[in-house]
């Protein structure tokens, strides 16, 4: 299972905020591969996985949008009942806490894509001792 960089943008929780962020990235020809928006009161965090991280960072910077980077797990799992539970159990067995996660899949797809923030990335990457492209 590879690791990927996630960009997190702290923003105000107001109508149009996600539209603005998507426009900034789209205008820079950055494709959003995944996102998660969470809110707490008047504040939001938008977490992005993008196809071109450097272009995304430059576009956010030029738009005056602060961001921070984090390396996260990006697992591809079979689209079958219990697949996510199996992965979560493997991490728990290694005492790795899942801090945040998101997943999506299109109907009838054979695989799902899962992004996980974990308490110990290196330990999670080695949880099954497979090659970097196959891990977990």
C-alpha positions as CSV (number, residue, x, y, z in Angstrom):
1,X,0.0,0.0,0.0
2,X,1.6,3.3,-1.0
3,X,1.7,6.5,0.9
4,X,0.5,9.7,-0.5
5,X,0.6,13.4,0.5
6,X,-2.6,15.0,1.7
7,X,-3.1,18.7,1.6
8,X,-5.3,20.1,4.4
9,X,-6.7,23.6,4.0
10,X,-8.2,25.3,7.1
11,X,-11.0,27.6,6.0
12,X,-14.2,29.4,7.3
13,X,-17.3,27.3,7.3
14,X,-19.3,29.4,4.9
15,X,-21.4,28.8,1.7
16,X,-19.1,28.8,-1.3
17,X,-15.9,27.8,0.4
18,X,-15.6,24.4,-1.2
19,X,-16.5,25.9,-4.6
20,X,-13.7,28.5,-4.2
21,X,-11.1,25.9,-3.3
22,X,-12.2,23.7,-6.2
23,X,-12.0,26.6,-8.5
24,X,-8.5,27.5,-7.3
25,X,-7.3,24.0,-7.9
26,X,-9.2,23.5,-11.2
27,X,-7.9,26.8,-12.5
28,X,-4.4,25.5,-11.9
29,X,-5.3,22.3,-13.8
30,X,-5.1,20.2,-10.7
31,X,-7.4,17.2,-10.5
32,X,-8.9,16.4,-7.1
33,X,-8.7,12.6,-6.6
34,X,-10.3,12.7,-3.2
35,X,-11.4,15.1,-0.5
36,X,-12.9,15.3,2.9
37,X,-14.6,18.3,4.4
38,X,-15.1,18.5,8.2
39,X,-16.5,21.3,10.2
40,X,-16.4,22.5,13.8
41,X,-18.5,25.5,14.4
42,X,-17.3,28.4,12.2
43,X,-14.1,26.5,11.0
44,X,-13.7,23.8,8.4
45,X,-10.8,21.6,7.3
46,X,-10.7,20.4,3.7
47,X,-8.3,17.5,3.0
48,X,-7.3,16.9,-0.6
49,X,-5.5,14.1,-2.5
50,X,-4.6,15.6,-5.8
51,X,-2.8,14.5,-9.0
52,X,-0.2,17.2,-9.0
53,X,0.8,18.3,-5.4
54,X,3.3,20.9,-6.5
55,X,0.8,22.7,-8.7
56,X,-1.8,22.5,-6.0
57,X,0.5,24.0,-3.4
58,X,1.5,26.8,-5.7
59,X,-2.2,27.6,-6.6
60,X,-3.2,27.6,-2.9
61,X,-0.2,29.8,-2.0
62,X,-1.0,32.3,-4.8
63,X,-4.7,32.4,-3.7
64,X,-3.5,33.2,-0.1
65,X,-4.9,29.9,1.2
66,X,-2.8,28.4,4.0
67,X,-2.4,24.6,3.9
68,X,-0.4,21.9,5.6
69,X,0.9,18.6,4.3
70,X,0.6,15.1,5.8
71,X,1.7,11.8,4.5
72,X,-1.1,9.2,4.7
73,X,-1.8,5.6,3.7
74,X,-3.7,5.1,0.4
75,X,-5.0,1.5,0.3
76,X,-6.8,-0.1,-2.6
77,X,-9.1,-2.8,-1.3
78,X,-11.4,-5.3,-2.9
79,X,-15.0,-4.0,-3.1
80,X,-16.4,-6.8,-0.9
81,X,-18.1,-6.9,2.5
82,X,-15.5,-7.0,5.3
83,X,-12.5,-5.6,3.4
84,X,-12.3,-2.4,5.4
85,X,-12.8,-4.3,8.6
86,X,-10.0,-6.6,7.7
87,X,-7.6,-3.7,7.1
88,X,-8.7,-1.9,10.3
89,X,-8.1,-5.1,12.3
90,X,-4.6,-5.5,10.9
91,X,-3.7,-2.0,11.9
92,X,-5.3,-2.4,15.3
93,X,-3.3,-5.6,15.9
94,X,-0.1,-3.6,15.3
95,X,-1.4,-0.9,17.8
96,X,-1.9,1.6,15.0
97,X,-4.7,4.1,15.6
98,X,-6.7,5.4,12.7
99,X,-7.1,9.1,13.2
100,X,-9.2,9.9,10.1
101,X,-10.3,8.0,7.0
102,X,-12.4,8.3,3.9
103,X,-13.3,6.0,1.1
104,X,-15.4,6.0,-2.0
105,X,-16.3,3.6,-4.8
106,X,-18.4,3.6,-7.9
107,X,-21.2,1.1,-8.2
108,X,-20.0,-2.2,-9.5
109,X,-16.3,-1.3,-9.2
110,X,-14.1,-4.2,-8.2
111,X,-11.8,-2.0,-5.9
112,X,-12.2,0.8,-3.4
113,X,-9.7,3.5,-2.5
114,X,-9.2,4.2,1.2
115,X,-7.1,7.1,2.6
116,X,-6.1,6.7,6.3
117,X,-4.3,9.1,8.7
118,X,-2.7,6.8,11.2
119,X,-0.8,7.2,14.4
120,X,2.3,5.4,13.1
121,X,2.7,5.6,9.3
122,X,6.0,3.6,9.0
123,X,4.7,0.8,11.2
124,X,1.5,0.7,9.1
125,X,3.4,0.6,5.9
126,X,5.2,-2.5,7.2
127,X,2.2,-4.2,8.8
128,X,2.3,-7.1,6.4
129,X,5.9,-6.9,5.2
130,X,4.9,-6.6,1.5
131,X,6.4,-4.5,-1.2
132,X,5.6,-0.7,-1.0
133,X,3.1,-1.1,-3.9
134,X,1.2,-4.0,-2.3
135,X,1.3,-3.1,1.4
136,X,-1.7,-3.9,3.4
